[in-house]
Each structure stands twice: as C-alpha cells, then as structure tokens.
C-alpha cells in the first residue's frame, strides 16, 4: 500500500475511476492520505444491482454525493428500477450533478408502467456534452438549452414531434442522436446542420395512436441506422447526405402470433432501399432481401438456407457491386446449432447448390464487377459452401475471397484445415482469385 500511495495523486484518481462505487467509498478507511481521495474521482457510476432493499441504494447514493461536497463531476451514471416514491431523491441527485457542471449524464431508469419528468436543470444546462435518458417524458412547456451537447440518447421514452423540434433548436452542436424504442412522434424533422448520425429503433407500443406512418427528414445526416419492427410505414423524405446506412428491420407480427400485412412491410422495406440508392455503403439485416445498385454491401446474416434466396436477390439487384461483406456474427443467445454445422463428410446441401446453379446467368455483377467477397465470424455450415462455390465458379473478375473464422470450439484447427482443402479445390472462373482463410 505504501508504494501505491507514493504515486502522483492524478494517477491514483485515474486508477480509482475504474473501481465500483462501493469499493471506491471504502478506500477512505485505508489511511489518512486516502480519506478524501475518493471524493475527487470525477466519474461516478451507481447501479442498484447489489443493493437490497431499494432504500439502501437510495441512502448510499445520498450519502456518497453529500460526502463529495462540491468536487467536479465529469461523468455521472445512475442505473436503477424506477420507483415513483423516490422522485425527489432522483431530482436531488440530478440537481447536484448540474451544480457541479457534469459533462456526461446517464440516467438509465428502467420501468414497467410509469415515466419520470426530468427536472428543470436538465433542460437548461450549459455543461452537458453527452446525455442519455431512459423512461422519461418531456415537460410540455419547457424550453431546451444544451449549448455544448454533442450526443443524445433517448430510450423507452415518450417523445412528441414538438419535443424533437425543441431539441433541434436547443442543441446547436448536436452530432449524434439515438432514439431507441421511443414513441409519441410520427414526424422526425432532423434539420440540425450539425447532426451527422441518426439512429432510430422502432419498437411496437400499445400506446401508439398517431397513425400508420412515420416520416424522417434529415438533410445533413451522414450515417443513418434504422432497426426494430416495421409496425408502421416508414418514409424517408429528405436524406441526400447519407453515406453509410443500415437497415435491420424485423417483420412485425403484432401482439398476436399472426403476421400483420407482411407484404406491405416488404414493400415498405423496398421503398426504403430505393430511397437510399445514392448511399456508398448499405448494411442489411437478415430480413432485407433486395437492394438497388451500389458498390459495397454488408449483410448481417447467419447464412442459413433461407438466407441464400435473399443473398442471390441482392446480387441480382446489384449489377455494379464490387465488394460483398457477410457478417455471420451470432448474438449472445443465438449460437449456431450442431445440426446447422457441416461435418467432415458433408459440407454441402444439394438443395442450396441446385438453386444457386439455376440463378448464375441472372447475377450480372459476377461477370464484370464483383472483385472481393469477405466473410467474417465464419461458421462452416452446409449452406455456406454452395454459395462460395457459386461465387468462385461464376466470378469472372473475382480477386479476393477472405474468410475470417469465428473463434469457438467447433472451428478447431483440424476442422478449419479440412475447410481450407475443400475451398482450394473449388473451380474458379477467375485466374486472379485468391482464397484466404484466417483464424
């Protein structure tokens, strides 16, 4: 402990900023030198995960902030389950942070059926640069003044059209806006000259009463990401500056198990893709099945047999495509099943191979433009090999096929060696085609 205490105070404070709040406060008992050191740490992260009952958590936050005095706060994060009985405590914490010129404020309040109204000090704040609000509802007649704010995230919150307008006016330096599972709006007029990234995740809500259409106008946005459910029609009105776009919608099934107007949702998806025909890079989720002409496309799919149809439709609809990137990454709860994996004796699915062979003449990009195919988080499935054979056998100008294997038990070195041998023996239409298998 003596050697540690000899370090410069700024280094000690930096080290302490990585310690959880309970242990951080406990460092006060180490020695006289450490008694007040913890109170100068500018980054505070409170979570109610380790507290029971709830009152203990509230008391801990109150005592900690009171003991800190007026020390500068750079970052304050509070994660808790919203309880209407403690709204005065919440407001007190936020007011304390505002008075101490907090720059990054994360109020991640989870809820079941209630919302909270941020106090006045949140709406008019000259020190905030990053703000994240969960489960909130804006006060109707309040004015917003966020002169330094560059990044705003709203999640599970009620956001009306007029609230969006107030944010655009009151945050002149805003560059990043993320609306995750919010509702109450149907017209996103994002006319801020500084905003460069817009992320919208549409989530089905029983409280949605604004009609079946949502419009988005964002003339200065360069990165656009749309995801969630198409539970209402989405129309892109004015997005001329978008360079990078992501569409990762899922079909909306409604509150019942039956599909709700799936054809209409597919048509809407095609309209969105056509609205983005000018973008340089378009990333599509598994449900997106067809796009217009562009040079580079990223697909986030698992390459199941059902994905082959969408992938071929993409190639047929992209005659000038030069680079195709396929990300086979699985989520934490979506690991590949054993039945989907190719064993050492069966690397092919005849159904997929026959279908792909029948489509070769219709995929024009293979004749003149497609030069690079890259597969990341590769998992050897029986449906992947017919696709790779299809690409190699018909890609007249193909130069690189890069495969980066996912690190997991099934991708053993011995198994990947067999995969490499099969790939190297596949016929190639291009003499310049090089296959790289990386682990």
C-alpha positions in Angstrom: 0.0 0.0 0.0 2.9 2.4 0.7 4.3 2.1 -2.8 0.8 2.7 -4.2 0.4 5.8 -2.0 3.6 7.2 -3.4 2.1 7.5 -6.9 1.0 11.0 -8.0 -2.5 11.9 -7.0 -3.7 12.3 -10.6 -2.6 8.7 -11.3 -4.3 7.4 -8.1 -7.5 9.2 -9.1 -7.3 7.7 -12.6 -6.9 4.2 -11.1 -9.8 4.7 -8.7 -12.1 5.8 -11.6 -12.2 2.1 -12.6 -13.3 0.9 -9.1 -17.0 0.3 -8.4 -18.7 2.8 -6.2 -19.0 0.7 -3.1 -15.3 -0.2 -3.1 -14.4 3.4 -4.1 -16.0 4.8 -1.0 -14.4 2.1 1.2 -10.9 3.3 0.2 -11.4 6.2 2.7 -10.5 3.8 5.6 -7.1 2.8 4.1 -5.2 5.7 5.6 -5.3 9.4 6.3 -3.9 10.1 2.8 -6.8 8.2 1.2 -9.5 9.6 3.4 -10.7 12.2 0.9 -9.1 11.0 -2.3 -12.1 9.0 -3.5 -14.2 12.2 -3.4 -12.1 13.7 -6.1 -12.8 11.0 -8.7 -14.8 12.7 -11.4 -16.5 9.6 -12.8 -19.4 8.2 -10.8 -21.3 5.0 -11.7 -24.2 4.0 -9.4 -26.1 0.8 -10.0 -28.8 -0.8 -7.8 -27.9 -4.4 -8.7 -26.1 -5.1 -5.5 -28.5 -3.3 -3.1 -31.5 -4.8 -1.2 -33.8 -3.4 -0.1 -34.2 -0.5 -2.5 -34.0 2.0 0.3 -30.4 1.0 0.9 -29.4 2.0 -2.6 -31.1 5.4 -2.3 -29.4 6.0 1.1 -26.0 5.0 -0.4 -26.3 7.5 -3.3 -27.5 10.3 -1.0 -24.6 9.7 1.5 -22.0 9.5 -1.3 -23.0 12.7 -3.0 -23.3 14.5 0.2 -19.8 13.4 1.3 -18.2 14.6 -2.0 -19.1 18.2 -1.5 -18.6 20.4 -4.5 -16.0 18.3 -6.3 -16.1 18.4 -10.1 -18.2 15.7 -11.8 -17.3 14.8 -15.3 -19.5 11.7 -15.7 -22.4 10.5 -13.7 -24.3 7.3 -14.5 -27.3 6.1 -12.5 -28.9 2.8 -13.3 -32.0 1.8 -11.3 -35.5 0.5 -11.5 -37.8 3.5 -11.4 -39.8 3.9 -8.2 -42.2 6.8 -8.0 -41.8 7.0 -4.3 -38.2 8.3 -4.7 -38.6 11.0 -7.4 -37.4 13.7 -5.0 -34.2 11.8 -4.4 -33.7 11.4 -8.2 -34.2 15.1 -8.7 -31.8 15.9 -5.9 -29.0 13.7 -7.5 -29.5 15.3 -10.9 -29.5 18.8 -9.4 -26.3 18.0 -7.5 -24.6 16.9 -10.8 -25.8 20.0 -12.6 -24.5 22.3 -10.0 -21.1 20.6 -10.2 -21.0 21.1 -14.0 -21.5 17.4 -15.1 -20.4 16.8 -18.7 -21.7 13.3 -19.3 -25.0 12.3 -17.7 -26.5 8.8 -18.0 -29.9 8.4 -16.3 -30.8 4.8 -17.1 -34.1 4.4 -15.3 -35.9 1.1 -16.1 -39.7 1.0 -15.6 -42.8 -1.2 -16.0 -45.6 1.3 -16.3 -44.5 4.8 -15.3 -42.3 7.6 -16.5 -40.4 10.3 -14.9 -40.2 14.0 -15.8 -36.6 15.3 -15.8 -36.2 18.3 -13.5 -35.7 21.8 -15.0 -31.9 21.7 -14.5 -31.7 19.0 -17.2 -33.5 21.1 -19.9 -31.3 24.1 -19.4 -27.7 23.1 -19.0 -24.6 24.7 -20.3 -22.1 22.0 -19.3 -23.6 18.8 -20.7 -21.8 17.2 -23.7 -23.3 13.7 -23.6 -26.8 12.9 -22.3 -28.7 9.6 -22.0 -32.2 9.5 -20.7 -34.3 6.3 -20.2 -38.1 6.1 -19.4 -38.6 9.8 -19.4 -41.3 12.2 -20.7 -40.5 15.8 -21.5 -42.4 18.6 -19.8 -44.7 20.2 -22.4 -44.0 24.0 -21.9 -40.3 23.8 -21.2 -37.5 25.3 -23.4 -34.4 23.3 -24.1 -30.9 24.8 -24.0 -28.0 22.4 -24.5 -25.3 24.6 -26.0 -22.5 22.1 -25.7 -24.4 18.8 -26.2 -23.0 16.7 -28.9 -24.5 13.2 -28.2 -28.1 12.4 -27.1 -29.7 9.0 -26.4 -33.3 8.5 -25.5 -34.6 5.1 -24.7 -38.1 3.8 -23.7 -39.2 7.4 -23.6 -42.2 9.5 -24.8 -41.0 11.9 -27.5 -43.5 14.1 -29.3 -42.9 16.0 -32.6 -42.6 19.3 -30.7 -40.0 17.8 -28.4 -37.9 16.8 -31.5 -38.2 20.4 -32.7 -37.1 21.8 -29.3 -34.1 19.5 -29.3 -33.0 20.6 -32.8 -33.3 24.3 -31.8 -31.9 24.0 -28.3 -28.8 21.8 -29.2 -26.9 23.6 -31.9 -23.8 21.4 -31.6 -25.7 18.0 -31.6 -23.9 15.5 -33.8 -25.3 12.1 -32.6 -29.0 11.3 -31.9 -30.2 7.8 -30.8 -33.9 7.1 -30.4 -34.3 3.6 -29.0 -37.8 2.3 -28.5 -39.4 5.7 -28.1 -42.9 6.7 -29.1 -45.2 9.6 -29.4 -43.8 11.0 -32.7 -44.6 10.5 -36.3 -42.6 13.2 -38.0 -38.8 13.2 -37.3 -37.7 16.5 -38.9 -34.0 16.4 -38.1 -32.9 19.7 -39.6 -29.9 20.4 -37.4 -26.9 21.5 -39.5 -24.5 19.8 -37.1 -26.2 16.3 -36.8 -24.2 13.6 -38.5 -25.5 10.3 -37.0 -29.2 9.4 -36.6 -30.2 6.0 -35.1 -33.8 5.0 -34.8 -35.1 1.7 -33.3 -38.8 1.3 -33.8 -40.5 -0.8 -31.1 -44.1 -1.8 -31.0 -46.1 0.1 -28.5 -49.7 -0.3 -27.3 -49.7 3.4 -26.7 -49.1 4.3 -30.4 -52.0 6.4 -31.5 -50.5 8.7 -34.1 -51.5 6.8 -37.2 -49.8 4.2 -39.5 -47.0 6.4 -41.0 -43.7 7.8 -39.7 -41.7 10.3 -41.9 -38.0 11.1 -41.5 -36.3 14.2 -42.9 -32.6 14.5 -42.1 -30.9 16.6 -44.8 -27.4 16.7 -43.1 -27.2 13.3 -41.6 -24.3 11.2 -43.0 -24.8 7.9 -41.0 -28.4 6.5 -40.7 -29.3 3.4 -38.9 -32.9 2.1 -38.8 -33.9 -1.1 -37.0 -36.7 -2.7 -34.9 -40.2 -3.6 -36.2 -42.0 -2.1 -39.2 -45.2 -1.7 -37.1 -45.9 1.4 -39.1 -44.9 2.6 -42.5 -41.5 4.4 -42.5 -40.9 7.1 -45.2 -37.5 8.8 -45.9 -38.4 12.2 -47.2 -35.0 14.0 -47.4 -31.7 12.2 -46.7 -29.4 13.4 -49.5 -26.2 13.4 -47.4 -26.3 9.9 -46.1 -23.1 8.0 -46.9 -23.5 5.0 -44.6 -26.9 3.4 -44.0 -28.1 0.4 -42.0 -31.5 -1.3 -42.3 -32.1 -4.0 -39.8 -35.8 -4.3 -39.5 -37.7 -7.4 -38.5 -41.3 -8.3 -39.6 -44.0 -7.1 -37.3 -46.3 -9.8 -36.0 -48.4 -7.7 -33.8 -49.5 -8.7 -30.3 -50.9 -12.0 -31.7 -48.7 -14.6 -33.4 -50.2 -13.9 -36.8 -48.3 -11.9 -39.4 -49.7 -8.4 -39.9 -49.6 -7.3 -43.6 -46.2 -8.9 -44.3 -46.5 -8.0 -48.0 -47.0 -4.3 -47.1 -43.9 -4.4 -44.8 -41.8 -5.9 -47.5 -43.0 -3.2 -49.9 -42.1 -0.6 -47.4 -38.6 -2.1 -47.0 -38.1 -2.0 -50.7 -39.1 1.7 -50.7 -36.6 2.5 -48.0 -33.9 0.7 -50.0 -34.8 2.7 -53.1 -34.7 5.9 -51.0 -31.1 5.1 -50.2 -29.9 4.3 -53.7 -27.4 7.1 -53.5 -25.5 5.8 -50.4 -22.0 4.4 -50.7 -22.3 1.7 -48.0 -25.5 -0.1 -47.1 -25.7 -2.7 -44.4 -28.7 -5.0 -44.3 -30.1 -7.3 -41.7 -31.3 -10.8 -42.3 -34.8 -9.8 -43.3 -33.7 -7.4 -46.1 -33.9 -9.3 -49.3 -33.1 -7.0 -52.2 -31.3 -3.7 -52.9 -30.5 -1.4 -55.8 -27.2 -0.7 -57.4 -24.2 0.1 -55.2 -20.5 -0.8 -55.0 -20.2 -2.2 -51.4 -22.8 -4.0 -49.4 -22.6 -5.6 -45.9 -25.0 -8.3 -44.9 -25.6 -9.3 -41.3 -26.9 -12.9 -41.8 -26.2 -16.3 -40.5 -26.1 -17.9 -44.0 -28.8 -20.4 -43.3 -30.5 -22.0 -46.4 -33.3 -19.4 -46.1 -30.7 -16.6 -46.5 -29.5 -17.9 -49.8 -32.6 -16.6 -51.6 -32.1 -13.1 -50.2 -28.4 -13.1 -50.9 -28.9 -14.0 -54.5 -31.7 -11.4 -54.9 -29.2 -8.9 -53.5 -26.6 -9.9 -56.1 -29.2 -9.9 -58.9 -30.3 -6.4 -57.9 -26.7 -5.0 -57.7 -25.2 -5.2 -61.1 -22.3 -2.8 -60.2 -21.4 -4.5 -56.9 -17.7 -4.7 -56.3 -17.4 -5.8 -52.7 -19.7 -8.1 -50.7 -19.2 -8.4 -46.9 -21.1 -11.1 -45.0 -21.0 -10.9 -41.2 -22.1 -14.2 -39.7 -21.9 -12.9 -36.1 -24.3 -14.5 -33.6 -25.7 -12.7 -30.6 -25.1 -14.0 -27.1 -28.3 -16.0 -27.2 -28.1 -17.1 -30.8 -25.2 -19.6 -31.0 -25.2 -21.9 -34.1 -26.8 -25.3 -33.6 -25.0 -28.5 -34.2 -27.4 -29.5 -36.9 -26.6 -26.4 -38.9 -22.8 -27.1 -38.9 -21.1 -29.0 -41.7 -19.4 -32.2 -40.6 -16.2 -33.5 -42.1 -18.1 -35.7 -44.5 -20.9 -33.4 -45.5 -20.1 -29.9 -46.4 -22.9 -29.3 -48.9 -26.6 -29.0 -49.1 -27.8 -30.2 -52.5 -30.9 -28.0 -52.4 -28.9 -24.9 -52.0 -26.4 -25.9 -54.7 -29.1 -26.6 -57.2 -30.9 -23.3 -56.6 -27.7 -21.3 -56.9 -26.7 -23.0 -60.1 -30.1 -22.1 -61.6 -29.5 -18.4 -60.8 -26.0 -17.9 -62.2 -26.9 -16.3 -65.5 -29.0 -13.6 -63.7 -26.3 -12.3 -61.4 -24.6 -9.7 -63.7 -22.2 -8.4 -61.1 -20.3 -11.7 -61.2 -19.4 -11.1 -64.8 -17.9 -7.6 -64.7 -17.6 -6.1 -61.2 -17.5 -8.3 -58.1 -13.9 -8.4 -57.0 -14.0 -9.1 -53.3 -16.1 -11.3 -51.0 -15.4 -11.2 -47.3 -17.0 -13.4 -44.7 -16.4 -12.5 -41.0 -17.2 -14.6 -37.9 -17.3 -17.6 -40.3 -19.1 -20.8 -39.2 -18.8 -23.7 -41.6 -22.4 -24.5 -42.4 -23.7 -26.8 -45.2 -25.4 -23.8 -46.9 -22.1 -21.7 -47.0 -20.1 -24.0 -49.3 -22.5 -24.0 -52.2 -22.5 -20.2 -52.0 -18.7 -20.0 -52.0 -18.6 -22.4 -54.9 -21.2 -20.3 -56.8 -19.1 -17.2 -56.3 -15.8 -18.8 -57.3 -17.3 -20.7 -60.3 -19.1 -17.6 -61.8 -17.0 -14.6 -60.6 -15.2 -13.7 -63.8 -13.2 -10.8 -62.3 -13.0 -12.1 -58.7 -9.8 -11.3 -57.0 -10.2 -12.0 -53.2 -12.2 -14.3 -51.1 -11.4 -13.6 -47.5 -12.8 -15.8 -44.7 -12.2 -14.9 -41.1 -13.3 -17.8 -38.8 -15.3 -17.3 -35.7 -13.4 -18.4 -32.5 -15.4 -21.1 -31.0 -15.0 -24.8 -30.2 -16.4 -26.2 -33.5 -13.8 -24.2 -35.5 -10.8 -26.3 -34.4 -7.5 -26.0 -36.4 -8.0 -29.6 -37.7 -11.5 -28.8 -38.9 -10.5 -25.5 -40.5 -7.7 -27.3 -42.3 -10.4 -29.5 -44.0 -12.4 -26.4 -44.8 -9.3 -24.9 -46.5 -8.7 -28.0 -48.5 -12.2 -28.0 -49.9 -12.1 -24.3 -50.7 -8.8 -24.6 -52.5 -10.2 -27.4 -54.7 -13.3 -25.5 -55.8 -13.2 -24.4 -59.5 -12.5 -20.8 -60.2 -13.6 -18.7 -63.2 -11.0 -16.0 -62.4 -7.3 -16.8 -62.6 -6.7 -14.0 -60.2 -9.0 -15.2 -57.5 -7.1 -15.8 -54.2 -8.7 -17.5 -51.2 -7.6 -16.5 -47.7 -8.8 -18.4 -44.6 -7.9 -16.6 -41.4 -8.4 -17.7 -37.8 
